[in-house]
Amino acid sequence: MNAWDRISATVVSEFSDLPDVEALTRVVMRLLIAALLGGMLGLQREYHGKEAGVRTHMLVAIGSALFVLVPLQAGADAADLSRVIQGVVAGVGFLCAGTILKVSGSGDEQVRGLTTAAGIWLTAAIGIAVGLGREMTGVLCTVLALAVLALEGPIRRVAQRGRPSEPDA
C-alpha cells in the first residue's frame, strides 16, 4: 500500500461516523429540527427587540443537540449521557448568567435579561431533547414557550386592571 492509498484510507475512516443513509438522515434531521425550534424562539425574542435573537438561540439548540448526539453515536450509556447533559446545563448556565444585568438609576434598581436567560436555558433543553430523539417533545415545548411569551402581555394587562388603584398621598 503506497502513501496515497494510506492517506485516502485514513481520510475515509475519519468520516465514517455516519456509516449509512439512515444514520446520516437521523443526524441531519435532529440538527435541523433543533435549529428550527431554536430559531423560532430566537425570532420571537428578536422581534421584540431582545438581546439574544435568532442566531444565538439556533446555535444553542444545535450545540446542545450535538452534545448529546455524539455520545449516542459512540454508544454512551444512560449514566454517561446524564453527565454530558449536566455539563451542557452548567455551561449554558454560565452563558445565561452573562445576559442578566442589574441596572441602577433614579433611585430604583431593575434586573434585566432574566427572560432572555430563561429562554436560552430552555432552548438548550429543547436542543437536548431533540438530540436524544425526542423531537415531538421538543416541538411541544417550543409551542408552549411561544405561547407563554405571547400571553405574557395580555395576562399582565388583565392583572393590572384587577389591581386596586393606590390612593393619592
C-alpha positions as a Markdown table, in Angstrom:
| # | Residue | x | y | z |
|---|---|---|---|---|
| 1 | Met | 0.0 | 0.0 | 0.0 |
| 2 | Asn | 1.5 | 3.3 | -1.1 |
| 3 | Ala | 1.4 | 6.6 | 0.8 |
| 4 | Trp | -1.6 | 8.0 | -1.2 |
| 5 | Asp | -3.6 | 4.9 | -0.5 |
| 6 | Arg | -2.9 | 5.2 | 3.2 |
| 7 | Ile | -3.9 | 8.8 | 3.2 |
| 8 | Ser | -7.1 | 8.1 | 1.3 |
| 9 | Ala | -8.0 | 5.2 | 3.6 |
| 10 | Thr | -7.3 | 7.4 | 6.7 |
| 11 | Val | -9.5 | 10.2 | 5.3 |
| 12 | Val | -12.3 | 7.8 | 4.6 |
| 13 | Ser | -12.1 | 6.3 | 8.1 |
| 14 | Glu | -12.1 | 9.7 | 9.7 |
| 15 | Phe | -15.5 | 10.4 | 8.1 |
| 16 | Ser | -17.0 | 7.0 | 8.9 |
| 17 | Asp | -19.1 | 8.1 | 11.9 |
| 18 | Leu | -22.2 | 8.1 | 9.7 |
| 19 | Pro | -21.9 | 4.7 | 8.1 |
| 20 | Asp | -25.2 | 4.6 | 6.2 |
| 21 | Val | -28.0 | 6.8 | 4.8 |
| 22 | Glu | -30.2 | 6.1 | 7.9 |
| 23 | Ala | -27.6 | 7.4 | 10.3 |
| 24 | Leu | -27.0 | 10.4 | 8.1 |
| 25 | Thr | -30.7 | 11.2 | 7.9 |
| 26 | Arg | -31.2 | 10.8 | 11.6 |
| 27 | Val | -28.3 | 13.2 | 12.4 |
| 28 | Val | -29.3 | 15.8 | 9.8 |
| 29 | Met | -33.0 | 15.7 | 10.9 |
| 30 | Arg | -32.2 | 16.1 | 14.5 |
| 31 | Leu | -29.8 | 19.0 | 13.9 |
| 32 | Leu | -32.2 | 20.7 | 11.5 |
| 33 | Ile | -35.1 | 20.4 | 13.9 |
| 34 | Ala | -33.0 | 21.7 | 16.8 |
| 35 | Ala | -32.0 | 24.7 | 14.6 |
| 36 | Leu | -35.6 | 25.3 | 13.5 |
| 37 | Leu | -37.0 | 25.2 | 17.0 |
| 38 | Gly | -34.2 | 27.4 | 18.4 |
| 39 | Gly | -34.7 | 29.8 | 15.6 |
| 40 | Met | -38.5 | 30.1 | 16.3 |
| 41 | Leu | -37.8 | 31.1 | 19.9 |
| 42 | Gly | -35.0 | 33.4 | 18.8 |
| 43 | Leu | -37.2 | 35.0 | 16.2 |
| 44 | Gln | -39.8 | 35.8 | 18.8 |
| 45 | Arg | -37.1 | 37.4 | 21.0 |
| 46 | Glu | -35.6 | 39.3 | 18.2 |
| 47 | Tyr | -39.0 | 40.6 | 17.0 |
| 48 | His | -39.5 | 42.1 | 20.5 |
| 49 | Gly | -36.0 | 43.7 | 20.4 |
| 50 | Lys | -34.4 | 41.4 | 23.0 |
| 51 | Glu | -30.6 | 40.9 | 23.2 |
| 52 | Ala | -30.4 | 37.2 | 22.2 |
| 53 | Gly | -32.0 | 36.6 | 18.9 |
| 54 | Val | -32.3 | 34.0 | 16.1 |
| 55 | Arg | -28.6 | 33.2 | 15.7 |
| 56 | Thr | -28.0 | 32.8 | 19.5 |
| 57 | His | -31.0 | 30.5 | 20.0 |
| 58 | Met | -30.2 | 28.5 | 16.9 |
| 59 | Leu | -26.6 | 27.9 | 17.9 |
| 60 | Val | -27.6 | 27.0 | 21.5 |
| 61 | Ala | -30.1 | 24.5 | 20.2 |
| 62 | Ile | -27.8 | 23.0 | 17.6 |
| 63 | Gly | -24.9 | 22.8 | 20.1 |
| 64 | Ser | -27.0 | 21.2 | 22.8 |
| 65 | Ala | -28.3 | 18.6 | 20.3 |
| 66 | Leu | -24.8 | 17.8 | 19.1 |
| 67 | Phe | -23.5 | 17.4 | 22.7 |
| 68 | Val | -25.9 | 14.5 | 23.2 |
| 69 | Leu | -25.9 | 13.2 | 19.6 |
| 70 | Val | -22.2 | 12.4 | 19.5 |
| 71 | Pro | -22.1 | 10.3 | 22.7 |
| 72 | Leu | -25.2 | 8.5 | 21.4 |
| 73 | Gln | -23.4 | 7.7 | 18.2 |
| 74 | Ala | -20.4 | 6.4 | 20.3 |
| 75 | Gly | -22.7 | 4.1 | 22.3 |
| 76 | Ala | -22.7 | 6.0 | 25.6 |
| 77 | Asp | -24.9 | 4.5 | 28.3 |
| 78 | Ala | -27.5 | 6.4 | 30.3 |
| 79 | Ala | -25.0 | 7.4 | 33.1 |
| 80 | Asp | -22.6 | 8.8 | 30.6 |
| 81 | Leu | -25.4 | 10.8 | 28.9 |
| 82 | Ser | -26.5 | 12.1 | 32.2 |
| 83 | Arg | -23.1 | 13.5 | 32.9 |
| 84 | Val | -23.0 | 15.1 | 29.4 |
| 85 | Ile | -26.4 | 16.7 | 30.0 |
| 86 | Gln | -25.2 | 18.0 | 33.4 |
| 87 | Gly | -22.2 | 19.6 | 31.7 |
| 88 | Val | -24.4 | 21.2 | 29.0 |
| 89 | Val | -26.8 | 22.6 | 31.6 |
| 90 | Ala | -23.9 | 24.0 | 33.6 |
| 91 | Gly | -22.2 | 25.5 | 30.6 |
| 92 | Val | -25.4 | 27.1 | 29.3 |
| 93 | Gly | -26.0 | 28.5 | 32.8 |
| 94 | Phe | -22.8 | 30.5 | 32.5 |
| 95 | Leu | -23.9 | 31.8 | 29.1 |
| 96 | Cys | -27.3 | 32.7 | 30.7 |
| 97 | Ala | -25.6 | 34.5 | 33.6 |
| 98 | Gly | -23.9 | 36.8 | 31.2 |
| 99 | Thr | -27.3 | 38.0 | 29.9 |
| 100 | Ile | -28.6 | 39.2 | 33.3 |
| 101 | Leu | -27.9 | 42.8 | 34.2 |
| 102 | Lys | -28.6 | 44.8 | 37.3 |
| 103 | Val | -29.4 | 48.3 | 36.3 |
| 104 | Ser | -29.4 | 51.1 | 38.9 |
| 105 | Gly | -30.6 | 54.6 | 38.4 |
| 106 | Ser | -33.1 | 57.3 | 39.6 |
| 107 | Gly | -33.5 | 55.7 | 43.0 |
| 108 | Asp | -34.6 | 52.2 | 41.8 |
| 109 | Glu | -32.9 | 49.0 | 40.7 |
| 110 | Gln | -34.0 | 46.8 | 37.9 |
| 111 | Val | -32.9 | 43.4 | 36.9 |
| 112 | Arg | -32.9 | 42.9 | 33.1 |
| 113 | Gly | -32.3 | 39.8 | 31.0 |
| 114 | Leu | -34.0 | 37.2 | 33.1 |
| 115 | Thr | -36.4 | 36.1 | 30.4 |
| 116 | Thr | -33.6 | 36.1 | 27.9 |
| 117 | Ala | -31.6 | 33.9 | 30.2 |
| 118 | Ala | -34.5 | 31.6 | 30.8 |
| 119 | Gly | -35.1 | 31.4 | 27.0 |
| 120 | Ile | -31.6 | 30.4 | 26.3 |
| 121 | Trp | -31.7 | 27.8 | 29.0 |
| 122 | Leu | -35.0 | 26.4 | 27.6 |
| 123 | Thr | -33.5 | 26.4 | 24.1 |
| 124 | Ala | -30.7 | 24.3 | 25.4 |
| 125 | Ala | -33.2 | 21.9 | 26.9 |
| 126 | Ile | -35.1 | 21.7 | 23.7 |
| 127 | Gly | -31.9 | 21.0 | 21.8 |
| 128 | Ile | -31.0 | 18.2 | 24.2 |
| 129 | Ala | -34.5 | 16.7 | 23.8 |
| 130 | Val | -34.2 | 16.8 | 20.0 |
| 131 | Gly | -30.7 | 15.4 | 20.1 |
| 132 | Leu | -31.9 | 12.5 | 22.1 |
| 133 | Gly | -34.5 | 11.7 | 19.5 |
| 134 | Arg | -37.4 | 13.3 | 21.4 |
| 135 | Glu | -38.4 | 15.6 | 18.6 |
| 136 | Met | -42.1 | 15.8 | 19.4 |
| 137 | Thr | -41.3 | 16.7 | 23.0 |
| 138 | Gly | -39.0 | 19.5 | 21.7 |
| 139 | Val | -41.8 | 20.7 | 19.3 |
| 140 | Leu | -44.4 | 20.7 | 22.1 |
| 141 | Cys | -42.1 | 22.6 | 24.5 |
| 142 | Thr | -41.3 | 25.2 | 21.8 |
| 143 | Val | -45.1 | 25.7 | 21.2 |
| 144 | Leu | -45.7 | 26.1 | 24.9 |
| 145 | Ala | -42.8 | 28.5 | 25.3 |
| 146 | Leu | -44.0 | 30.6 | 22.4 |
| 147 | Ala | -47.5 | 30.6 | 24.0 |
| 148 | Val | -46.1 | 31.8 | 27.3 |
| 149 | Leu | -44.1 | 34.6 | 25.7 |
| 150 | Ala | -47.2 | 35.6 | 23.6 |
| 151 | Leu | -49.6 | 35.6 | 26.6 |
| 152 | Glu | -47.3 | 37.4 | 29.0 |
| 153 | Gly | -48.5 | 40.9 | 27.9 |
| 154 | Pro | -52.3 | 40.1 | 27.9 |
| 155 | Ile | -52.0 | 38.4 | 31.3 |
| 156 | Arg | -50.1 | 41.4 | 32.7 |
| 157 | Arg | -52.7 | 43.8 | 31.4 |
| 158 | Val | -55.6 | 41.8 | 32.9 |
| 159 | Ala | -53.7 | 41.6 | 36.2 |
| 160 | Gln | -53.1 | 45.4 | 36.2 |
| 161 | Arg | -56.8 | 46.1 | 35.6 |
| 162 | Gly | -57.9 | 43.9 | 38.5 |
| 163 | Arg | -55.5 | 45.7 | 40.9 |
| 164 | Pro | -57.0 | 48.3 | 43.2 |
| 165 | Ser | -55.6 | 51.8 | 42.5 |
| 166 | Glu | -53.4 | 53.3 | 45.1 |
| 167 | Pro | -54.9 | 56.4 | 47.0 |
| 168 | Asp | -53.2 | 59.7 | 46.4 |
| 169 | Ala | -50.9 | 60.7 | 49.2 |
